[in-house]
Amino acid sequence: MSDPNSPTRFNEDKATYTVRGGGEAPDLAAGVAAIRNVLKTLPARPGVYRMQDARGDVLYVGKARALKNRVTNYTQVDRLPKRLQRMVAQTRSMTIVTTNNEAEALLLEAQLIKRFRPAYNVLLRDDKSFPFILLRADHDFPRIQKHRGARRAKGNYYGPFASAGSVNNTLNALQKLFLLRSCTDGFFKTRDRPCLLYQIKRCSAPCVGRIGVEEYAELVGDAKDFLAGKSTKVQTKLGAQMTAAAEAMDFELAAVLRDRLKALTFIQGTQAINAEGVGDADVFALACRDGVMGIQAFFIRGGQNWGHRSFFPAHTNEVPEDEVLTSFLTQFYEEVPPARNVLLDRELAEGALLSEALAERAGYKVALSVPQRGDRRRLMEQAKRNAVEALDRRLAESTTQAKLLREVADLFELAEPPNRIEIYDNSHIQGTNALGAMVVAGPEGFRKGQYRKFNIKHAATDDDFAMMREVFGRRFARAQAEDPDRDARDWPDLVLIDGGRGQLNAAKGVLEDMGIEDVCLVGVAKGPHHGRDGREVFHLMDGRELMLPVNSPVLFYLQRLRDEVHRFAIGAHRAKRAKAIGASPLDEVPGIGPARKKALLMHFGTARSVRGASLDDLKKAPGVSAAVAQQVYDFYHSR
């Protein structure tokens, strides 16, 4: 067994080493010494290494076929680019995880990058999940629906779609085409007459027996054929059925089939990207300009375009394009199942390894290729053109955003343009369901993965100032505990508060009590005409008030930030209020489940009557045992 006091710790079960060196200040010699200390115990096996700074924060995650050989390269600092030299200078410890092969190492590397988001790795800066279409298989009349997240439900998943808009459009067209139900099982069970979707010819109303199981199963089969790319087969079948109905003088059925054919034609006509003959494929093209890289992705399934999206990975400066694309793909497919064909605009040095790793994760063969001719080549040219255009737009937006942030810094007398702006607001209705909200913005726009809501626990919910004090107390107390050294990535450079002088002073007092005096706070209040003229009053910490011209771009930008936190706060409040509507005072009673609660309410009528009932009356309620009655009585009468 290893000595617990030694600089090397080894976990035999997980094959994980953590090796520490000395030194605190960023020093190249100390970093090299820490790495050499690791080399003493490093095996020549496949695995993943994490480089950590003096605080233990992960600087970089890498994988290797032979760990000892790969890590040795970091000690030869003269051969490293400046970016990696800076990383080595900050390194004070390393954690090593061995794997069975290099493909496993590549998959583990992607997981750890996504988990730790190291400063020196290329990062896929997109925290939004991709939507799928789910055709469920756990009901006699399967439901078709949009799905995000873990795929636990039994059924067929089709995707990914590039956006919620693209999946919604496809779902709407599919409902018109195949008349499949989209309602929940609970809604389905309680229907005694068709809903509106049946009236507008977007559902076949299986809930009330307007279609049998076999006929509905035929519609489901047609939908599966269409989603699998067999649209021609579906079109031919519908055409034949429409002709037969017309010849049989069943003009009402013929009209329904005609409308379904129109829906099919609409779907085919909205394919802005010609993917005929491509089958199932994911298409990626990379564009680079001025050190910024953009990647365009097309999702093709069954020869149909299911949308496209632009990605702009972070930390790409001084990183070769080949390495950026490889790292992007490993992180991208961490959450999304790959198509059997992945089309790229260039050969990758580790293409064979990436293909092996993706196949291992997906459970089927995944081929990476660079199209040379035909439909696939034309599709790739379109992807490359879109990548360049998206990058041009991104650079133009970044230039405008950078200018706005410089003007914000000048307006509020900041030393540098803000990298992180936090905006706060409270939301409640007459003190009920109160919560605070925080949104975050930066040079790249809104950072939605860092939005936070605060359920008000202690402050009087009709006191807006007290609510603001609670929100700021919780936010910055946690920040001080987790990041006492004020890491610039986590601490705000500017804080905007939706409110006037009172809210600003409440927040300012909280920070002063914590000893935080270097965070710029600004209150954003409606102007003298209550905002009807489009102007706002900005309250500064020194007591000054500023107003900007109505046509000022900075005013528009700050209003957009304020409107975003207002939207987020109202949305969170509505969700909380909707949840509270379905709550009952009986929920507070421990050990009372839905069945007992229903029995009590059915017998007494209201929760208030249950609370005032005697023990004998509680025992008389059907379905309520003497023990449960005693439990309810004790809960209410011992308080």
N, C-alpha and C positions, 0 to 999 in steps of 0.2 A: 504494500500500500504506500502511496506517495506521502511525503511529509507535508502536513497541512501548513507549516510555516515556510515552506519553500516558495520561490517566486513563480513556480509552475503548479497549476492545479489541473488534475485530469479526472474526468468523469468517464469511467470505463464503459458504462451502459450506453452513453450517447456519443462516445468517441469525440469528446469536446475538450480542448485544452484552452486555458487562459494563462497567458504569460505576461508578466509585468516587468517593466524596466524602470529606471529612475529619471528624475528631472521633471520640472514643472513648466518652465518657459519654453515657447516654441524655439527649438534649437536643433539644427540638422544633425549634429554629432550625437545628441541625446536620442533622437529618433532612430538613427542607424544603430546605436547601441541597444535600444529596446528590441529592434528587429533581429539583431544578431543573437540576442538572448533567446529569442524564439527558435532560431535555427538549431540550437543545441539539442532540442528534443523533437524536431519536426520530422515526420516520416515522409518518404518519397511515394506517397499514395495520393489518389484523387481526393479532393475535398474543397472546402470553402474557408476562407480566412476573413476575419474582420479586424480592421485597424482602428484603434480607439485612442482618444486623446487623454489628457491627464484627469479629466472628470469622468472618463468612462464612456463618453458619447462616441457613437460609431462614426468614423470619418469615411470609411470605404469598405465595401464588400466585394471580394473577388473570388473566382473559382480557378482551379488548376488541375491539370492531369497529374502532375507530380508537385505536391505542395512545396517540398524543400527547394526544388529548382526554381519555382515561380517566385517564392518569397526572397530567395537569394538576390534576385534582380534588383530589389529595392535597396540593397546595400551598395549598389554601384551607382551612386547618385549622379555622377557625371554623365551617365547615359540616359538619365530620366529627363522628361520635359519639365518645365518650370512648375506646371500644375502639380505633378507628382512629387517634386522636390518640396513644395510647400506642405503636401500631405505628410511626407516622411518627417519633416521638421516638427509636426504636431503629434506624431505617433508616440504613445507611451506604453501601450500594451496591445496584445493581439489575442483573438480567440479563434481557435482552429477547430473545424468540424470535418472529420473524414467521412467519405462516402464510398460506396461500392464501385462506382465508375464515374466518368466525367459527365455523362448525361444527367445523372442524379445531382452532381455538383452544380450543373447549370440551372436545374430546377430549384434547388435550394437557394442558390444565389438570388434568383428572382424573388423568392419568398422573403428573404431577409432584406433585400433592397426595399421592397414594398413596406415592410414592417418598420425599418429603422430610418428610411429616407436619408441616407448619408450625404454629406456635403460634397463629396468628390465622385459620386456615381451619377451617371446619366439617369434622370428620373422621368417617368411617365407622369406628367403633371395633369392628371385627369382622374378625379375621384368619383365620377359618375358611373353607375352601373349601366349596362346595356339592356334594353328591353327585348323580350321575346314574345312570340305568340304561343300560347299554350292551348292545345286541344285536349281536354281532359278525357280520361278513360275510366273514370270511377262512377259512371252513371249510365243508365239506359239511354238518356238523351244528353250526350256530352256537351259541355259548355266550351265556348271559345272565348278567350280572354287575353288581356295583356299581362305579362308576368315579368317581375324583376326579382333578383336575389337568388337564394339557394333553390335548386330544382328538386324539391321534395315531393311535390304532387305527382300522382301517377298520370301519365299521358304523353303526348308528343309535343316536343318543343321545337319551334322554328325560329331561327335567328342566328346571329344577333342582328337587330335593326340599329341603324345609326342613331336614331333619336326617337323620342316619344311621338313626335309629329309623324314620322314615317310609319311607325307601327299603328298609330291611330287611323291614319288614312287607309292603310291596308285592311285593318279590322272593319272599318266602315264599309269598304268595298266588298269584303268577304261576307258581311252580313247581308248585303243586298244580293250577292251572287248565290249564296248557299243557304240563307235563311236559318242559320244556326243560332241557338239561344246564347245570350251573354249574361243572363241574370244569375244571381247566386242560388244555391240549392234551397236556402230558406225562403227566398222570394218565390221560387218555382213551386214549392209545396203549398203555399197559401193562396195561389191564384184560383179564382172561380170563373174568371172571364179573361179574354186576351188583353194584354197591355198595349200601349201605344205603338210599340215596335211592330206588332202584328198589323196594326192599322196602316202603317206607312211601308209595309212590305219589306221589313228587315228581320222578320222572325217568322217561323212556321207555327208558332204557338203549340209546342208539344205539351205545355203545362195543362192545357184544357182539352187535350185529345184531338186537336185539329190535324195531327199527323201521327201515324203509327210508328212503332219502334223500327220496323224494317225499312219504311220509307225514309225515316230520319237517318238510319244507318247508311243508306245510299247517299244522302247528302253529305254525311261525314266522310264517306269514301271519296266523293268528288272533291271535297275540300283538301283531303290529304294528297290526292293526285295533283291538284293545282299547286299546293305549297311545295310539292316535290318537283315542280317544273314541268308537269304534264298538262300545260294549259291547252294545247292543241286538242288533246284527247277530250278534255272537258268541253271545249268549244264545239267539237264535232257532235258530242252526245247531246248537248243542249239544242243544237241546230236541228238534229234529227227529231228530238222530242217536240220541238216547236212546229215542225212541218207536219208531224203526225197529228198533233192537236188541231192544227188548222184544217187538215183534211177531214178530221172527224167532226168538224164544225164546233169544236170546243174552243171558242174564241177567247173566253176568259182565261183558260189555262195557257193558250198560245200567247196572250198578252203578258202574263206573268213570266213565261219563259223568254219572251222578247226583252223584257226589262232586265232579266238576269244576264242575257247575252250582252246587253248594253253595258252592264256593270263590268263584265269581263273585258270588253273592248276598252273601257275606261282605264282599267288597271294596266292593260298592255300598252295603252297610249301614253301613260304617265311615266314609263320607263325612260327617264332622261338619258340614261346610259345604255348603249346597245350592248347587251351581254349575251346575245343569242349564241348558242353553241359552246359557251364557256362552262356550263354546268355549275358545280359548287366551287367557289373560289373566294379567297380573300386577296385583295390587290393592294400593294403598298408601294408608294413612290416617295422619294426623299428629295427635298430641295434645300439648298444652303445659300445664304447670302449674309455678309457682314458678321459672320460668326453665329448667326441664328439659323436653326434648322427647323424645318416643318415637314411633317409626314402626312400624306393623304392616303386614306384607307377607303376602299370600296368593298362592300359586302354583297357578293353574288351568290344566290342560292337557286338552283334549278334554272339557271339562265335568266333569273329575274334580279333586278337591282333592288336591294333592300336598304339603300341609302349609303351615304358616304359622310365621313367626318375628318376634320383636320386636327392634328396633334402637334404640339410644340414642346418637345422634351426640354427639361431644365438641365443645367450644368453641362452643356455641350461644348463650351468654349475649349479650344485646344484638343478636342477629342476627335479622332478620325471618323468620317461618315460611316464607314463599314461597322465600326464598333458601336456607334450610336444606334444604327438600325438593328443590330443584333440584340443590344440591351433592351431596346424598345420592344421588340417582338417577344422576348422572354417575359417581360413584365406584362405586356398586353394579354398574352395567352395564360396568365396566371388565373384570370377570372373567366375568360371567354373560351369556349371550345373552338379549336381551329377547324377550318375547312380542310377537306382532303387535299386540296391544291392551294398553295400559298404562292402567289405570283409577285416577284420582286423586280425592281428596276436595275438591280446590280447583283453580281455574285458576292456571296459572303464568305470570308475566310473560314468561318466556323459553321457554314451552311449544313454540312453533313451531320455535325454534332447537334445543331439546333433541330434538324429534322428528326433525329433519333429521340431527342428529349421530348419534343411535342408528341411524337407517336406514343411514347411511354406514358405520357399524361393522358392522352385522348383515348388510347386503347385501339387505335387503328392507324394505318399508314398515313403519314403526312408528307407530301412531296413539295419541296421548295424549288422553284424554277424561274428562269428569266425568259419571258416570251420572246421569240425571234420572228414570228410571222403570223399571219391570219388574224382571226378575231381577237385572240389574246394579246397580240402585239398592238392592235388598234386600241384595245381597252387600256393597255399600259401607257400608251402615248397620251390618252385622255387623262389618266391618273397623274402623270408627270406634269401635264399642263395645269391641272387643278392644283397640284402641290405648289407650283411656282406662283400662281395667282393668289392662293391663300397666304403664302409667305409674304407676298407684296402687300396684301391687305394688313397682315399682322404688323409688318414693319411700319406702315403708315399709321396704324392705330397706336403703336408703341411710341412713335415720335410725338403724336398729339398728346398721348397720356403723359409722356415725360415732360412735355412743356406745361401741361396743366399742373402736374405735381410740383414743378419748379415755382410756378406762380402761387400755388397754395403755400409753399414754404416761405415765399416772400411776404404773402399776406399775413401769415401768422408768426413771422419772424423765427422760423426754424433754421437750424444750421445747415441742414441738408434736405432735399426733397424726401418726403416721408416714404418709407418702405412698407410700413404697416399702419393702416388707419383703422381704428375701432370706432363703431358708431352704436350708441345705446338708446333704447326707448323702453317705456313701460306700457302695458296694456291691461285694462280691466273695465268692467261695467259696474259702476256703483260699488266698487270694492270687491266684486266677486271674481273668482278665477284669475286672480292677479298674477302677472308674470313680467319679468324683464327680459329683454332681448338684446343680443349683441351680434352685429355683422362685421365682417372684416374685408377690407379692400387693400390693394397694393398696386404696384406698377402694371401687373398683368390683369387687373380687374378684380372682380369680387372673388373671394376665396370661400366658396360655399361650404367646403368641408370643415371650415373652422367657425361656422356660425354656432352660437350657443343661446340657450334659453334658460332662465332662472325662475323656478317656481318660488314665489314669495312665501317665506316660512315664518318670519318673525315680525316684520314691519306691519304697521296698520295699513291695510290695503286701500284705505281711502286717503292715505297720506302719500302723495307722489314723491315728496322729498325723502321720506323715510324709506320708501321702496328703492329709490335711487341709491341711498346710502347702503342698503343691504346688498344690492347688486354689485356695487363697486367694492364693498368689503369682501364679499366672497370671491369675486374675480381676482383681485390683486393680492389677497391673502394667499390664495392658492398659487398665484404666479410667484410670489416671494418664496414660498415653500419649495416649489419645484425648480425655480430658476433664480436663485439669489444673486447670481453674477450678471443678470440682465442680458441674456442672449438677445441680440438685435432681431433675431427671427421671431421671437415670441413676445417681446415687449413692444407696445405701440409707440410710434413716434408722434402720433396725433390722435386725440380722442375727441369725437364729436358727440354731443348730447342733445337729443331732441327735447328742447325745453329752454327756458329763459334763465335769468340770474339765479333764481331759487334752486333749480336743479343743478346748475353749475356749482354753486356754493356747497351744496350737499355733497357732491362728488369730490370737490376740492378738499373739504374737511376730512373726509375719509382717508384720502391719500396723505394729507399732512399728518394725521395721527399715526400712519404707518411709516412715516419718514420718507415718503416718496414725493419729491419736490421737483423732479425734472421731466415730468410728463405734461405735455401741452394739452390743456383742456379748453374746449370751445363749446359754448351753448348756442344752439341754432333755434331761434324763435321766429314766429311769424312777424311780419313787418307792421307798420302803423295801421295799415288797412286790413289786418288779419290775413295777409298773404294774397288778397285778391288782385294786387298789382304785380304779383310774381316776385316780390322782394322779401328778403329775410333780414333779420338782425342777428349779427354774430357777437355774442358776449364773450369778452376775453377775461383772463384771470386777473388782470390788473385793473379791472373795472371799466375799461373802454368798450365802446360799442361800434361795430363797423356795419356799413351797408354798401353793397356793390351795385353798379349800374344794372338795369334790368336785362341788358343784352350781353352781360359779361359771361364768357365761357366758364370761368371759375365758379360763378354763381350757379350755373346750370349743373356743373359737376358736383358741387356740394349739395345741391338740392337732390340730385340723383342718389347720392349716398344716404341722405336723410329719408328719402322716399323708400329706399330698399329696406332700411331697418323698420320703417313703419309697416311696410308690407309683411315682413317676416314676423313682427310682433303681433299683428292682427291675425295672421294665419295661425300662429301658435296658440293665440288666445281662443280662436274659434274652435280649434281642435280640442283644447282643454274643456271648453264650455260644452261641446257636443258630447264628450265623454262623461261630463258631470251630469248631463240631462238624464242619462240612463242609470245613474247611481241611485242607491236607496240607503236610507239610514240604517237599514238592517245589515248592510254590508259591513258595518262596524262590529257586529257581533261575531266573535271568533267561533269557528266551527260550524257556522250556518251556511250551507251550500245553496245553490239555486233552487233545488227541489223543496227544501224546508222553507226557504224564504217565500216561494210561491204559495205554499200551503198556508202560511201565516197570513199573507196578504189576501188570499182568496177568502179566508175565514173572517178576518177582522176588517178588511176593506182598505185600511191605510196603515202606514208604518207608525203614525202617531197613536193609533188605537192599540197597536201591538205593545207599544211602550207603556201605555197606561193600564194594560190588562193585568188582572190578578193571576196568581199562579194557577188557580183552579180553572180559570177561563182559558189560559194557555194550554193546559192539558187536554181541554175539550176539542182543540183544533184537530181536524182529520189529518193524519199523516205526521203528527208531531208527537214524539215519545215523551214520557215523563222526564227523562234526562235532558232532552233538548228544551222542554218547557222550563225546567229548573235553570238551565244555562242562560236562557233569554231573560228570565225574571231576575236572576242574580246580576246580570250585566247591567240592566237598566236601574235596578233599585239599590245597588251598592255603590253607585257613582256619586 
